[in-house]
């Protein structure tokens, strides 16, 4: 089913004409956030929201597949493949990266900034070309975990119900898991839970990228090991630093630095060694490593299956 889901995502991605389950999850989160994120006991209500959304998603998908199985087991397999495919986004990440790289390579910095603004939270209107590249590379590297490897790991453990529960947890974090006055208490459980479910996948993603680097000419494999040991822990997230540090090391570049969010300056510790300046072609190279990570994941699954 995992292979089928990967193939389906690569072929069609997330077509807008098909209702996406994450939209339904997002609407449920928004509904409860509006009525619960106020007054006292915000942290307790946030814990309840996390349990309800993640557990409810798992239960709904499990019951749906159980009922469909009575129609025909083959139909259940098809639906499960589709549901797992909605939790991964190789196609989407690839396209998002290319849509920034394409105008950047043509010298259209205004359009490149605009396209980057669609996939990052930082301010992009005044970014120079190398900062546009950095934002894109960091986003692709980070999302290789939560948009590819993590959902595949959870699908391997518990099929579509577990993969969708993971996607629910990730959606919660993206909607309420912020460290600001509005969400610090209410989103505490969502942010912590997302950290937990991504802990192993983040480290696995970095490992898969490094394994794939042996098939990439001129990749800086040994530099990557030095960088990830030294710099991964510098990232404010316990997980995001692993794929970002690995990419920085493999490409011989520096990620991190100064960002602006709604005009407010935020500094993120730098990762990597400054062997060279960021270039637009680094976006394509990061996309290659993104694909390499899931390919190595599939290869390891195949090797494990053949040795059982």
C-alpha positions in Angstrom: 0.0 0.0 0.0 2.9 2.4 0.8 4.3 1.9 -2.7 0.9 2.4 -4.3 0.5 5.6 -2.3 3.9 6.9 -3.4 3.1 6.2 -7.0 -0.3 7.8 -6.7 1.1 11.0 -5.2 3.9 11.2 -7.8 1.3 10.8 -10.6 -1.5 13.1 -9.5 -0.3 14.9 -6.3 -3.3 16.7 -4.6 -5.8 17.5 -7.3 -8.1 20.4 -6.2 -11.2 18.7 -7.6 -10.9 15.9 -5.0 -11.8 16.8 -1.4 -8.7 16.6 0.8 -9.1 15.0 4.2 -6.7 17.6 5.7 -9.2 20.4 4.9 -11.8 18.6 7.0 -9.3 18.2 9.8 -8.4 21.9 9.6 -12.0 23.0 9.7 -12.6 20.9 12.9 -9.5 22.5 14.5 -10.6 26.0 13.6 -14.1 25.3 15.0 -12.8 24.2 18.4 -10.0 26.8 18.5 -12.6 29.6 18.2 -14.7 28.3 21.2 -12.0 26.9 23.4 -9.0 29.3 23.0 -10.2 31.8 25.6 -10.7 32.2 29.3 -9.1 29.9 31.8 -7.6 26.4 31.5 -6.3 27.0 28.0 -3.6 24.4 28.3 -6.0 21.7 29.5 -8.4 22.6 26.6 -5.5 22.4 24.2 -4.6 18.9 25.5 -8.2 17.8 25.0 -8.2 19.2 21.5 -5.0 17.3 20.6 -6.4 14.0 22.0 -9.8 14.6 20.3 -8.5 15.5 16.8 -5.7 12.9 16.6 -7.7 10.1 18.3 -10.9 11.1 16.4 -9.1 11.1 13.0 -7.6 7.6 13.7 -11.0 6.3 14.8 -12.9 7.7 11.8 -10.5 6.3 9.3 -10.4 2.9 11.0 -14.2 2.7 11.1 -14.4 3.9 7.4 -12.0 1.2 6.2 -13.6 -1.4 8.4 -17.0 -0.6 6.8 -15.6 -0.5 3.3 -14.1 -3.9 3.8 -17.6 -5.4 3.9 -18.2 -4.0 0.3 -15.0 -5.7 -0.9 -11.5 -6.0 0.4 -10.1 -4.7 -2.8 -12.1 -1.5 -2.5 -10.7 -1.1 1.0 -7.1 -1.4 -0.3 -7.8 1.2 -3.0 -9.3 3.7 -0.5 -6.4 3.1 2.0 -3.9 3.7 -0.8 -5.6 7.0 -1.6 -5.8 8.1 2.0 -2.1 7.4 2.6 -1.3 9.3 -0.6 -3.0 12.4 0.9 -0.6 12.4 3.8 2.5 12.6 1.6 3.6 15.4 -0.8 6.6 14.5 -2.9 4.8 15.9 -5.9 3.8 19.1 -4.1 7.2 19.8 -2.6 8.8 19.2 -6.0 6.5 21.6 -7.7 6.8 24.2 -5.0 10.6 24.2 -5.2 10.6 24.4 -8.9 8.1 27.3 -8.9 10.6 29.4 -6.9 13.7 28.2 -8.8 12.3 28.8 -12.3 11.8 32.6 -12.1 15.0 32.9 -10.0 17.0 31.3 -12.7 15.4 33.7 -15.2 16.3 36.7 -13.1 12.7 37.4 -12.1 13.3 38.1 -8.4 9.9 39.6 -7.7 8.1 36.5 -8.9 10.5 34.2 -7.0 9.9 36.1 -3.8 6.1 35.8 -4.4 6.3 32.1 -4.9 8.5 31.6 -1.8 5.9 33.5 0.2 3.3 30.8 -0.6 5.4 28.1 1.2 7.1 30.0 4.1 5.9 32.1 7.0 8.7 34.6 6.8 8.5 38.0 5.0 9.8 37.6 1.5 9.2 41.0 -0.2 12.8 42.3 0.3 14.8 39.1 0.2 18.0 39.1 -2.0 18.4 36.1 -4.4 20.5 34.0 -2.0 18.0 34.4 0.8 15.2 33.3 -1.5 17.3 30.2 -2.2 17.9 29.7 1.6 14.2 29.9 2.4 13.3 27.4 -0.3 16.1 24.9 0.6 15.2 25.1 4.3 11.5 24.5 3.6 12.1 21.5 1.3 14.6 20.0 3.8 12.3 20.4 6.8 9.2 19.2 4.9 10.9 16.1 3.7 10.3 14.9 7.3 6.6 15.9 7.9 5.4 15.6 4.3 7.1 12.4 3.3 9.1 10.3 5.7 7.1 10.7 8.9 3.7 9.8 7.3 5.3 6.9 5.5 6.8 5.6 8.8 3.4 5.9 10.6 1.6 4.3 7.6 4.1 1.4 7.9 3.2 0.9 11.5 -0.6 1.4 11.3 -1.7 1.9 7.7 -4.0 4.8 6.7 -5.5 5.3 10.2 -2.1 5.9 11.7 -0.9 8.0 8.8 -4.0 10.2 8.9 -3.6 10.5 12.7 -0.1 11.8 12.1 -1.3 14.2 9.5 -3.9 15.5 12.0 -1.1 16.0 14.6 1.0 17.9 12.1 -2.0 20.0 11.0 -2.7 20.9 14.7 0.9 22.0 15.1 0.8 24.2 12.0 -2.4 25.8 13.1 -2.1 26.3 16.8 1.4 25.3 17.8 2.9 28.8 18.0 4.9 30.3 20.8 3.0 33.6 21.0 0.5 35.1 23.4 -2.5 33.7 21.6 -1.3 30.1 21.3 1.4 29.5 23.8 -0.9 27.8 26.3 -3.6 26.5 24.0 -1.1 25.1 21.4 1.4 23.7 23.9 0.1 20.1 23.7 -0.1 20.2 19.9 3.5 21.4 19.5 4.9 18.9 22.0 3.0 16.0 20.4 4.2 17.0 17.0 7.8 17.0 18.3 7.3 13.4 19.7 5.8 11.9 16.5 8.5 13.5 14.4 11.5 12.6 16.6 12.5 9.4 15.0 11.4 10.3 11.4 13.5 13.5 11.5 16.7 11.6 12.4 15.8 8.8 9.9 15.3 11.4 7.2 18.8 12.8 7.7 20.2 9.3 7.6 18.4 8.4 4.4 19.7 11.6 2.8 23.2 10.7 3.8 22.8 7.2 2.4 21.5 8.6 -0.9 24.5 11.0 -1.0 26.7 8.0 -1.9 24.9 8.0 -5.3 25.3 11.7 -5.8 28.6 12.9 -7.4 30.6 15.5 -5.5 28.3 15.3 -2.4 30.2 16.3 0.8 29.4 13.2 2.8 31.9 13.6 5.5 31.3 17.3 5.9 27.6 16.5 6.4 28.4 14.2 9.3 30.5 16.9 11.0 27.8 19.5 10.4 24.9 17.4 11.7 26.7 16.4 14.9 27.7 20.0 15.5 24.8 22.0 14.3 21.5 20.0 14.3 20.9 20.7 18.0 21.2 24.5 17.3 17.8 24.6 15.7 15.0 25.8 18.0 13.0 22.7 16.9 14.2 19.3 18.2 13.6 17.8 14.8 13.9 20.4 12.0 17.6 20.8 12.5 18.4 17.3 11.4 17.3 17.4 7.8 18.4 21.1 7.4 21.9 20.4 8.9 22.3 17.4 6.7 21.4 19.3 3.5 23.7 22.2 4.6 26.5 19.7 5.1 25.9 17.7 1.9 25.8 20.9 -0.3 28.6 22.7 1.5 26.4 25.7 2.3 25.2 27.6 5.4 21.5 27.6 6.4 19.9 29.6 9.1 20.5 33.3 9.9 18.2 36.4 10.0 14.5 36.1 9.2 11.6 38.5 9.5 8.1 37.5 10.5 5.5 40.3 10.0 8.3 42.8 10.4 9.8 41.3 13.5 13.4 40.1 13.2 14.2 36.6 14.3 17.7 35.1 14.3 18.2 31.4 13.8 21.5 29.8 14.5 23.6 29.1 11.4 24.2 25.5 10.3 26.9 24.3 7.9 30.3 25.4 6.7 30.6 28.4 4.3 32.4 26.7 1.5 30.4 28.6 -1.0 27.5 31.0 -1.4 24.0 29.8 -2.0 23.0 29.5 -5.6 19.6 28.9 -7.4 20.8 25.4 -8.4 20.8 24.4 -4.7 17.0 24.3 -4.9 17.2 21.6 -7.5 19.9 19.7 -5.6 17.7 19.8 -2.4 14.8 18.4 -4.4 17.0 15.6 -5.6 17.9 14.7 -1.9 14.2 15.0 -1.0 13.4 12.3 -3.6 16.5 10.4 -2.6 15.2 10.1 1.0 11.9 8.4 0.1 13.7 6.2 -2.5 16.1 5.0 0.2 13.1 4.4 2.5 11.5 2.2 -0.2 14.8 0.4 -0.8 15.3 -0.4 2.9 11.7 -1.7 3.0 12.4 -3.9 0.1 15.6 -5.2 1.6 13.9 -5.9 4.9 11.0 -7.7 3.2 13.3 -9.9 1.1 15.2 -10.9 4.2 12.2 -11.9 6.3 
